[in-house]
Each structure stands twice: as C-alpha cells, then as structure tokens.
C-alpha cells in the first residue's frame, strides 16, 4: 500500500552525480512527501548540493563512500572492485531491508551484474530482465527484455510475460494487462522456434495466467500501444529500443530544420507553439525514464545516465510505485502459481548462448552464471 517508503539512491551514478541525483530526489519528495532517502556516495559532494534542499536533507541519510563505479567500467571490473561503492551500498540497503528500492543512473552492465549478485534472482526465475517504458499513441507500454539477456527459451519468454504484466499492474494500475510477443510477422509460421513455442503455449490457455495474451506483435505496432506489455528477448529488444530513440531524435532534427527554413515557417512554428509543446511533452523520454531489473529479490531501477533532475525523479517515482504496490510479492505469487505448469514447456536440447559481459561478470562471483562467450547445454 502507499505510505512511507525509503529509497536508496546511488548518488554518484550517471554523468552528473549529485548535481542531478539530489535535485531529482527533491522533485520526487515534492510529489511524495512521505518518502525517505538513503544517499550513497561522497558525503562532502552530496552535502554541498543537499544544503540547497532543506526539506530533502531532513528526510535523508548520507552513507559515505569514496568509491564510485565509472560509466566506462566493465561489469567484471565493477564486481571485482565495486564492493563498498555507492552503487553497491544502494543495492545492499535493499538486500538488508533498510530500503524498499534502489535507483542508479550508473553503468548499466555493472548495475545488472551487481544486482544479480547482491539481490539474487527470485525462485523460479533463471534470468532477470530489463524492462523499459515505451511511449505509445495510447498510454505507455512495458517492453522487456531490452538488453540484459541475449536469447531466451520459450519458458523464459513466458516468465518475461509474467514479469511485464506484474509491472503493468503496479505501474499502470491495470488489473489484467494485455500481452503480446514481438515477432517478424503475425502469421503463426513466422519467427524462431522459441517464439513460436512460447506463442503456442500461451494460446492454449491452460496456465491460468494473470494477463490476456493477444498473440504476435510486429515492430511497427509497439508505438501504437496495441498491448500493455511487449515480450522480446534482449538482443532484439535492445536494438528496437535504440532504433526508436534514434528515430525520435532524427524526426525532431528534421522538424526543427523545417520550421527554421524561412520567415513563413518560423511564423507558423510560433503560431503552433502550444501544439509543439504538447508534442514535446508527449515524447519527452524523461517522463518514462527508469527501467527496472525484474525478477530479483528486491527492486533495482536503472535511470538513463545522461538524464536531468526531472528524468531522475521519474525513475525514483517508478521505484516508489513498484514498492508501494508490493510488486515483488505479487510477482512471486504469480510465478509460484504457474511454476509447476511450466514444466511442460519443451526444453530445446540445443546449446543456448549466454550473451553479454553482464552474465560473464556475474560468473566470477556467483556459480551458475557462465563466462561470456561460453555456451551452456540444458
């Protein structure tokens, strides 16, 4: 339920550190006065910025460390040298129950690896997934995975669907979200074997799932908001996300250049300024900033590293809403309810790639996560 919550912030994370994270926390506090904060990082740097926000200072505890994870550090390096860093301390506050969620704008790979090591995957979840909020013609959708895994089995795709639906319920207040599988076409003969297998199982309706399965979704339908949750493995999901971001910037550049061509177009732009303001707000990525790593024993939110205070506040708000709606408890109940039924999903004996340096990094600290470039056989 909504009420007092404590959030742990990696105050040194991102491109700007406390200059963004502290004002972002102040904005979030203005929206949710019941919040408390643990600010992990360099006390002198945090205190200098915090002095300008007395209300936030009264509700914050600084946990000092001189160690911070660099944006250029590899996940393996972050795990070897990162114990006691601001990112580590924020996650540890969640693990020990001192905070309800951790938010960081730091290195994505390091945050994923460190989150897996400290918080651990929930029972029944082999691979946590990184989810993104996606602006659409309707309300935003949840898209996952957008980069924490390379490849996914049919069973893992079904688990991703459960995780995305749980996030939609927590964040959008939708009791029975709609879910689709991203594919290269709507025909059932299209797609790789894992996607077709997951589709066939979801269509059967024997899993008693807490969402409504709508079938395949094509790439051009994501922005139409045809479903609340779009499920995809991480390689394709990350490409789709970055392509959409790049296309949005490209269109904005085209539009600005077109409006500046002549005095007539400049006048037209001035007359249409209110409409352009609405459009800018609609597609503003800061409003949907914050991607959670779903499937861990705790809430960890990744903020864009280059965001400003407004965007970081959005990531904080997401962490607060997920904690206040008991996201993890609801997801655990969903997984526990269908876990026995998922055993019937066919397991392909073929080797499965374990992509990315993220999983490779985790292997150096945790058994079961293999070195990057290796393959495992199930």
FIZAFI-980928 format. One record per residue: x, y, z of N, C-alpha, C in turn. Coordinates in steps of 0.2 Angstrom, whole numbers, m for minus. Example, Ala and Ser with C-alpha at 12.3 -4.5 7.8 and 13.67 -1.06 7.14 Angstrom:
2
    n.u    n.v    n.w   ca.u   ca.v   ca.w    c.u    c.v    c.w
     66    m28     39     62    m22     39     66    m16     39
     64    m11     35     68     m5     36     64      0     39
This chain:
378
    n.u    n.v    n.w   ca.u   ca.v   ca.w    c.u    c.v    c.w
      4     m6      0      0      0      0      4      6      0
      2     12     m2      5     18     m2      6     21      5
     12     23      6     14     25     13     21     27     13
     24     28     19     31     29     20     35     24     17
     40     26     12     45     21      9     51     25     10
     57     20     10     63     23     10     67     20      3
     70     25      0     73     23     m7     80     24     m6
     84     20     m9     92     21     m8     94     23    m15
     98     28    m15    100     31    m22    108     31    m22
    110     28    m28    117     29    m30    118     36    m32
    120     40    m27    120     47    m28    126     49    m33
    131     45    m34    136     47    m38    136     44    m45
    130     40    m46    129     37    m53    127     42    m58
    129     40    m65    127     44    m70    132     49    m72
    130     53    m77    135     58    m80    136     64    m75
    132     65    m71    132     72    m67    132     71    m59
    131     64    m57    132     63    m50    127     67    m46
    129     69    m40    124     73    m35    121     79    m38
    124     82    m43    121     88    m46    114     86    m49
    113     80    m51    106     78    m54    103     74    m49
    106     69    m46    103     64    m41     99     68    m35
    103     73    m32    100     76    m26     94     80    m28
     94     85    m34     88     88    m36     83     84    m38
     84     78    m41     79     73    m43     76     71    m37
     79     69    m32     76     67    m26     71     72    m23
     74     78    m23     69     84    m21     63     84    m25
     63     84    m31     57     84    m35     52     78    m33
     55     72    m32     51     66    m31     48     67    m24
     52     70    m19     49     71    m12     43     76    m13
     44     81    m17     38     86    m18     32     82    m20
     32     77    m24     27     73    m26     24     68    m21
     29     65    m17     28     60    m12     31     62     m6
     28     67     m2     31     69      5     32     64     10
     30     58      9     31     53     14     37     49     13
     41     51      7     47     47      6     53     49     11
     57     44     11     64     45     15     69     42     10
     75     45     11     81     43      6     87     41     10
     90     36      7     97     34      9    101     37      3
    106     41      4    110     44     m2    117     41     m1
    119     36     m5    126     33     m5    131     37    m10
    136     39     m7    141     42    m10    146     46     m6
    149     51    m10    154     55     m6    150     60     m2
    151     60      5    147     64      9    149     72      8
    155     74      7    156     81      5    152     83     m1
    153     79     m6    149     81    m13    142     81    m12
    139     76     m9    132     76     m8    129     82     m3
    133     83      2    131     88      7    131     95      4
    136     96      0    136    103     m3    130    104     m7
    127     99    m11    121    100    m15    115    100    m11
    115     95     m6    109     94     m2    108    100      3
    113    105      4    112    111      8    107    115      5
    106    115     m2    101    119     m5     94    116     m5
     93    110     m2     86    107     m1     85    105      6
     83    110     10     82    108     17     77    103     19
     72    103     15     66     98     16     69     91     15
     73     90      9     76     84      7     81     82     13
     85     86     15     90     85     20     87     82     26
     81     85     28     78     82     34     76     75     34
     75     73     28     72     66     26     77     61     23
     84     63     24     89     59     20     94     57     25
     97     52     24    103     49     27    109     48     22
    115     51     23    120     50     19    124     44     21
    126     40     17    130     34     18    137     35     14
    142     37     18    148     39     14    152     33     11
    155     35      5    160     30      2    164     35     m3
    170     33     m3    174     37     m8    174     33    m15
    171     27    m15    171     23    m21    165     24    m25
    166     25    m32    161     25    m37    162     21    m43
    157     18    m46    158     14    m52    158     19    m58
    163     19    m62    164     23    m68    159     20    m74
    157     25    m78    152     23    m83    156     19    m88
    163     19    m88    166     15    m93    169      9    m91
    168      7    m84    170      1    m81    166     m5    m84
    170    m10    m85    166    m16    m87    163    m20    m81
    158    m23    m82    154    m27    m77    159    m31    m72
    164    m35    m76    168    m39    m72    173    m35    m68
    175    m29    m70    179    m24    m66    175    m22    m60
    169    m20    m62    164    m17    m56    163    m22    m51
    163    m28    m52    162    m33    m47    168    m35    m43
    174    m34    m47    180    m36    m43    182    m30    m38
    180    m24    m40    182    m18    m37    177    m14    m33
    171    m16    m35    165    m12    m33    162    m13    m26
    164    m18    m22    161    m19    m15    162    m12    m11
    157    m10     m9    158     m4     m5    157      3     m9
    156      2    m15    154      8    m19    147     11    m18
    146     17    m21    139     20    m20    134     15    m23
    135     12    m28    130      8    m32    129      1    m27
    135     m1    m25    134     m7    m20    130     m6    m14
    132      0    m11    129      2     m4    121      3     m5
    119      6    m11    112      7    m13    108      0    m13
    111     m5    m17    108    m11    m18    108    m15    m11
    114    m14     m7    114    m18     m1    109    m15      4
    107     m9      4    102     m6      8     95    m10      6
     94    m12      0     88    m16     m2     88    m23      1
     94    m26      0     95    m33      2     94    m33     10
     96    m28     14     96    m29     21     89    m26     24
     85    m24     19     78    m21     22     78    m14     24
     84    m11     23     84     m4     25     80      1     20
     80     m1     14     77      2      9     72     m2      5
     67      1      2     62     m3     m2     64     m4    m10
     68      1    m12     70      0    m19     77      4    m20
     81      2    m25     87      6    m26     87      9    m33
     89     15    m34     89     18    m40     96     21    m42
     98     19    m48    105     21    m50    105     24    m57
    109     29    m59    110     31    m66    116     29    m68
    119     24    m65    126     22    m66    127     17    m72
    132     14    m73    134      9    m78    129      4    m78
    126      3    m84    120     m2    m84    123     m9    m83
    128    m11    m86    131    m18    m86    133    m19    m78
    136    m14    m75    138    m15    m68    132    m16    m64
    127    m12    m65    121    m12    m61    118    m19    m61
    117    m21    m67    114    m28    m69    118    m33    m65
    125    m34    m66    129    m39    m63    129    m38    m55
    129    m32    m53    129    m31    m45    122    m33    m42
    117    m31    m46    110    m33    m44    109    m40    m43
    111    m44    m48    111    m51    m48    115    m54    m42
    121    m51    m41    125    m54    m36    122    m53    m29
    120    m46    m28    118    m44    m21    110    m46    m20
    106    m45    m24     99    m47    m23     97    m54    m25
    100    m57    m30     99    m63    m32     92    m64    m36
     92    m68    m41     85    m70    m44     80    m73    m39
     74    m71    m40     69    m74    m37     68    m82    m38
     65    m86    m34     64    m93    m35     60    m94    m42
     62    m98    m46     58    m99    m52     60    m95    m58
     65    m90    m57     67    m85    m62     74    m87    m64
     76    m89    m69     83    m90    m71     86    m84    m74
     83    m80    m77     86    m74    m80     82    m68    m78
     84    m63    m74     80    m57    m73     80    m53    m80
     76    m49    m81     75    m45    m87     75    m37    m86
     78    m33    m91     77    m26    m90     71    m24    m94
     67    m20    m91     61    m18    m94     61    m10    m95
     58     m8   m100     58     m1   m102     50      1   m103
     49      7   m101     43     10   m103     43     13   m110
     38     12   m114     38     14   m121     33     19   m122
     34     25   m124     28     30   m126     25     27   m132
     18     27   m132     14     25   m137      8     30   m139
      4     29   m144     m1     33   m146     m6     33   m140
     m7     28   m136    m11     27   m130     m7     29   m124
     m7     25   m119     m3     26   m113      3     22   m115
      9     23   m111     15     19   m112     14     12   m111
     18      8   m115     18      1   m114     25     m1   m110
     25     m8   m108     31    m11   m105     34    m15   m110
     40    m14   m112     44    m19   m116     50    m22   m113
     50    m28   m113     56    m32   m110     57    m39   m114
     63    m41   m114     69    m38   m111     72    m33   m116
     75    m28   m114     78    m23   m118     86    m23   m117
     89    m29   m115     96    m29   m115    100    m33   m110
     96    m36   m105    100    m39   m100    102    m47   m102
     98    m49   m107    100    m56   m109    100    m56   m117
    104    m61   m119    105    m62   m127    101    m69   m128
     96    m69   m131     92    m75   m132     88    m77   m126
     83    m81   m128     78    m83   m122     74    m89   m125
     73    m94   m120     69   m100   m122     62    m98   m121
     58   m103   m124     51   m102   m123     48   m101   m116
     51   m105   m111     49   m104   m104     51    m97   m102
     57    m95   m104     59    m89   m101     55    m83   m104
     53    m84   m110     48    m78   m113     42    m78   m109
     39    m84   m107     33    m84   m103     34    m81    m97
     40    m82    m94     42    m79    m87     42    m71    m88
     45    m69    m94     46    m62    m95     39    m59    m96
     34    m63    m99     27    m60    m99     24    m59    m92
     25    m64    m88     23    m63    m81     26    m57    m78
     32    m56    m78     36    m50    m75     33    m44    m78
     32    m43    m85     30    m37    m88     23    m36    m86
     19    m41    m85     12    m40    m83     11    m37    m76
     16    m40    m72     16    m38    m65     18    m31    m64
     23    m29    m68     25    m21    m68     19    m17    m71
     15    m19    m76     10    m15    m79      4    m15    m73
      3    m20    m69     m2    m19    m64      0    m14    m59
      7    m14    m57      9    m10    m52     10     m3    m54
     12     m2    m61     13      5    m63      8      8    m66
      4      4    m70     m2      7    m74     m9      6    m70
     m9      2    m65    m15      1    m61    m20     m3    m66
    m17     m8    m70    m21    m12    m74    m22    m19    m71
    m28    m21    m69    m28    m27    m66    m27    m33    m70
    m29    m33    m77    m27    m39    m81    m24    m36    m88
    m18    m35    m88    m14    m32    m93    m15    m36   m100
    m14    m33   m105    m14    m37   m112     m6    m38   m114
     m4    m44   m116      2    m45   m118      3    m48   m125
      8    m46   m128     10    m49   m135     17    m51   m135
     19    m55   m140     26    m57   m141     28    m54   m148
     34    m50   m147     37    m47   m153     39    m52   m158
     37    m51   m164     39    m56   m170     40    m53   m176
     42    m56   m181     43    m53   m188     37    m53   m192
     31    m56   m189     25    m56   m193     20    m59   m188
     14    m58   m191      8    m60   m187      6    m67   m188
      9    m70   m194      7    m77   m195     11    m82   m191
      7    m87   m189     10    m92   m184     16    m96   m187
     17    m96   m193     23   m100   m196     29    m96   m196
     29    m89   m194     34    m85   m194     38    m85   m187
     44    m83   m187     48    m82   m181     52    m88   m179
     57    m87   m174     61    m93   m172     57    m98   m168
     60   m104   m167     57   m109   m163     55   m107   m156
     59   m103   m153     57   m101   m146     51    m97   m145
     51    m92   m150     45    m88   m150     38    m92   m152
     39    m96   m157     33   m100   m159     31   m104   m154
     36   m107   m150     34   m112   m145     30   m108   m139
     33   m102   m137     30    m98   m132     23    m96   m134
     22    m94   m140     16    m92   m143     11    m98   m142
     13   m104   m144      8   m110   m144      6   m111   m137
     11   m111   m132      9   m112   m125      4   m107   m122
      6   m101   m124      2    m95   m121     m5    m96   m124
     m6    m98   m130    m13    m98   m134    m17   m104   m130
    m14   m109   m128    m18   m114   m125    m22   m112   m119
    m20   m107   m116    m24   m105   m110    m25   m110   m104
    m20   m114   m104    m20   m119    m98    m16   m117    m92
    m13   m111    m93     m8   m109    m87    m12   m105    m82
    m18   m103    m84    m22    m98    m79    m18    m92    m78
    m15    m88    m83    m11    m83    m82    m15    m77    m80
    m11    m72    m76    m15    m66    m74    m14    m60    m79
    m15    m62    m85    m15    m57    m91    m18    m60    m97
    m20    m56   m101    m23    m58   m108    m18    m58   m113
    m17    m64   m116    m12    m64   m121    m16    m63   m128
    m12    m58   m132    m15    m56   m138    m12    m58   m144
     m7    m63   m143     m3    m65   m149      3    m61   m151
      5    m62   m158     11    m59   m160     10    m51   m161
     15    m47   m160     15    m40   m161     21    m39   m166
     20    m35   m171     26    m33   m175     29    m26   m173
     35    m25   m175     39    m19   m173     35    m13   m174
     31    m12   m179     28     m5   m180     22     m5   m176
     20    m10   m172     14     m9   m168     16     m8   m161
     22     m8   m159     24     m6   m152     22      1   m150
     23      6   m155     21     13   m154     14     14   m154
     10      9   m157      3     10   m157     m1      9   m151
      3      5   m146      0      4   m140     m5     m2   m140
     m4     m7   m144     m9    m12   m145    m10    m17   m139
     m4    m17   m135     m4    m21   m129     m1    m17   m124
     m2    m19   m118      1    m16   m112      8    m18   m111
     10    m25   m113     16    m27   m112     19    m31   m119
     25    m29   m121     28    m32   m127     34    m36   m124
     34    m43   m126     39    m48   m124     44    m49   m129
     50    m49   m128     55    m50   m133     62    m52   m130
     66    m56   m133     72    m57   m130     77    m51   m130
     82    m51   m126     86    m45   m125     90    m42   m131
     92    m46   m136     96    m44   m141     91    m39   m146
     86    m42   m148     81    m39   m152     78    m33   m149
     77    m34   m142     73    m28   m138     78    m22   m138
     84    m23   m137     89    m18   m136     90    m14   m143
     90    m18   m148     90    m15   m155     84    m11   m156
     78    m13   m154     72    m10   m156     72     m3   m151
     74     m4   m145     74      2   m141     78      8   m144
     84      6   m145     89     11   m148     87     14   m155
     84      9   m159     82     12   m165     76     17   m164
     72     16   m160     66     20   m158     69     27   m156
     74     26   m151     77     33   m148     80     37   m154
     84     33   m158     87     37   m163     82     40   m168
     77     36   m170     72     39   m175     68     45   m172
     67     45   m165     64     51   m162     68     57   m163
     75     56   m161     80     62   m162     80     64   m169
     80     59   m174     80     61   m181     74     65   m183
     68     63   m181     62     67   m183     62     74   m180
     65     74   m174     65     81   m170     70     85   m174
     75     83   m177     80     87   m180     77     89   m187
     74     84   m190     70     86   m197     65     92   m196
     61     91   m190     56     96   m189     59    103   m187
     64    103   m183     67    109   m181     70    113   m188
     73    109   m192     76    112   m198     71    114   m203
     65    111   m203     60    113   m207     56    119   m205
     56    120   m198     52    126   m196     57    132   m196
     63    131   m197     68    137   m197     70    139   m204
     67    136   m209     69    137   m216     67    144   m219
     62    147   m217     60    154   m219     56    158   m214
     55    164   m215     51    168   m210     44    165   m210
     41    163   m215     35    160   m215     34    154   m211
     39    149   m211     39    143   m207     40    145   m200
     45    150   m199     46    152   m192     39    155   m189
     36    159   m193     29    161   m190     24    156   m189
     24    151   m194     20    145   m192     22    141   m186
     28    141   m185     31    137   m179     29    141   m173
     29    148   m173     27    152   m167     20    151   m166
     15    151   m171      8    151   m170      6    144   m168
     10    139   m169      9    132   m167     13    130   m161
     15    135   m157     20    133   m152     17    129   m146
     10    130   m145      7    127   m140      6    119   m142
      5    118   m148      4    111   m151     11    108   m150
     16    111   m152     23    108   m152     25    107   m145
     22    111   m140     24    110   m133     21    103   m131
     14    102   m133     11     96   m131     14     90   m134
     17     91   m140     20     85   m143     27     84   m140
     30     89   m138     37     88   m134     36     85   m128
     30     86   m124     29     83   m118     27     76   m119
     23     75   m124     21     68   m126     27     63   m127
     32     65   m131     38     61   m132     44     62   m128
     43     66   m123     49     68   m118     51     61   m115
     57     59   m117     59     52   m114     60     53   m106
     61     59   m103     62     60    m96     56     57    m92
     50     58    m95     44     56    m92     43     49    m91
     46     45    m95     46     37    m94     53     35    m93
     57     39    m90     64     37    m88     64     32    m82
     68     27    m82     68     22    m77     66     15    m80
     71     10    m79     70      3    m81     72     m1    m76
     67     m5    m73     68    m10    m68     71    m16    m70
     76    m19    m66     78    m26    m67     73    m31    m64
     69    m34    m68     63    m38    m65     65    m45    m64
     63    m48    m58     64    m55    m56     69    m56    m51
     71    m50    m48     76    m50    m42     73    m50    m35
     76    m52    m30     73    m52    m23     74    m45    m21
     71    m40    m24     72    m33    m22     71    m29    m29
     69    m22    m28     68    m18    m33     74    m14    m35
     77    m14    m41     83    m10    m43     81     m7    m50
     81      0    m50     79      4    m56     85      7    m59
     86      6    m66     91      9    m69     88     16    m73
     91     21    m71     90     28    m74     95     29    m80
     93     33    m85     97     35    m90    103     39    m87
    109     37    m89    115     40    m86    115     48    m88
    112     50    m93    113     57    m95    107     61    m94
    102     59    m90     96     62    m89     97     68    m84
     92     72    m83     92     78    m79     88     76    m72
     87     81    m68     84     80    m62     77     78    m63
     73     81    m68     66     79    m69     66     71    m71
     71     69    m76     71     62    m78     73     57    m72
     77     60    m68     79     55    m62     73     55    m57
     70     60    m56     64     60    m52     59     55    m55
     58     54    m61     54     49    m64     56     42    m62
     62     41    m62     65     34    m60     63     33    m53
     64     38    m49     63     37    m42     55     36    m41
     51     39    m44     44     38    m44     42     31    m46
     45     29    m51     44     22    m53     46     17    m47
     51     18    m44     54     13    m39     49     14    m33
     46     20    m32     41     21    m26     35     17    m28
     32     18    m34     26     15    m36     26      7    m36
     32      4    m38     33     m3    m38     33     m5    m31
     37     m2    m26     37     m4    m19     30     m3    m16
     27      2    m17     21      4    m14     15     m1    m16
     16     m4    m22     11     m9    m25     13    m16    m23
     18    m17    m19     21    m24    m17     22    m28    m24
     26    m25    m28     27    m28    m35     30    m35    m34
     36    m36    m30     39    m42    m29     35    m47    m26
     31    m46    m21     26    m51    m18     21    m53    m23
     18    m49    m27     13    m51    m32     17    m55    m38
     23    m53    m40     26    m57    m45     28    m64    m42
     30    m64    m36     32    m71    m33     26    m75    m33
     20    m73    m31     14    m76    m31     12    m79    m38
     13    m75    m43     11    m77    m50     16    m82    m52
     22    m82    m51     27    m87    m53     26    m93    m49
     24    m93    m43     23    m99    m39     17   m103    m41
     12    m99    m44      5   m102    m46      6   m106    m52
     11   m104    m57     11   m107    m63     17   m111    m64
     22   m111    m59     29   m114    m60     28   m122    m62
     23   m125    m58     23   m132    m60     20   m134    m67
     16   m129    m69     13   m130    m76     18   m128    m81
     23   m124    m80     28   m123    m85     33   m128    m86
     33   m133    m82     37   m139    m83     36   m142    m89
     30   m142    m92     28   m145    m98     30   m142   m104
     33   m135   m103     36   m132   m109     42   m136   m112
     42   m137   m118     48   m141   m121     54   m137   m120
     59   m141   m118     66   m138   m117     70   m140   m123
     72   m136   m127     77   m137   m133     83   m140   m130
     86   m145   m132     92   m148   m130     98   m144   m134
     96   m140   m139    102   m136   m142    105   m132   m137
    111   m130   m139    115   m125   m134    112   m119   m135
    113   m115   m129    110   m108   m129    115   m103   m127
    116    m98   m131    121    m93   m130    119    m89   m123
    125    m88   m120    124    m84   m114    128    m77   m116
    124    m72   m118    127    m66   m121    129    m61   m116
    133    m57   m118    135    m51   m114    140    m52   m109
    143    m46   m108    148    m46   m102    145    m46    m96
    138    m44    m96    135    m44    m89    135    m51    m86
    133    m56    m90    132    m63    m87    139    m65    m85
    144    m63    m90    151    m66    m89    154    m63    m82
    152    m57    m81    155    m54    m75    152    m57    m69
    145    m59    m69    142    m62    m63    145    m68    m62
    148    m72    m67    151    m79    m66    157    m79    m61
    160    m73    m61    166    m73    m57    164    m72    m49
    158    m71    m48    156    m70    m41    151    m75    m39
    147    m78    m44    141    m82    m42    141    m88    m47
    141    m94    m44    140   m100    m48    134   m100    m51
    134   m103    m57    128   m104    m62    128    m98    m67
    132    m93    m66    132    m88    m72    139    m89    m75
    139    m91    m82    145    m93    m85    149    m87    m89
    155    m89    m90    159    m84    m93    156    m82   m100
    157    m75   m102    155    m73   m108    158    m77   m114
    154    m78   m119    156    m82   m125    155    m89   m124
    154    m92   m118    153    m99   m117    146   m101   m119
    145   m107   m120    138   m109   m121    136   m115   m116
    130   m115   m114    128   m120   m109    123   m124   m112
    123   m130   m110    118   m135   m113    113   m137   m107
    107   m137   m108    102   m138   m103     99   m145   m104
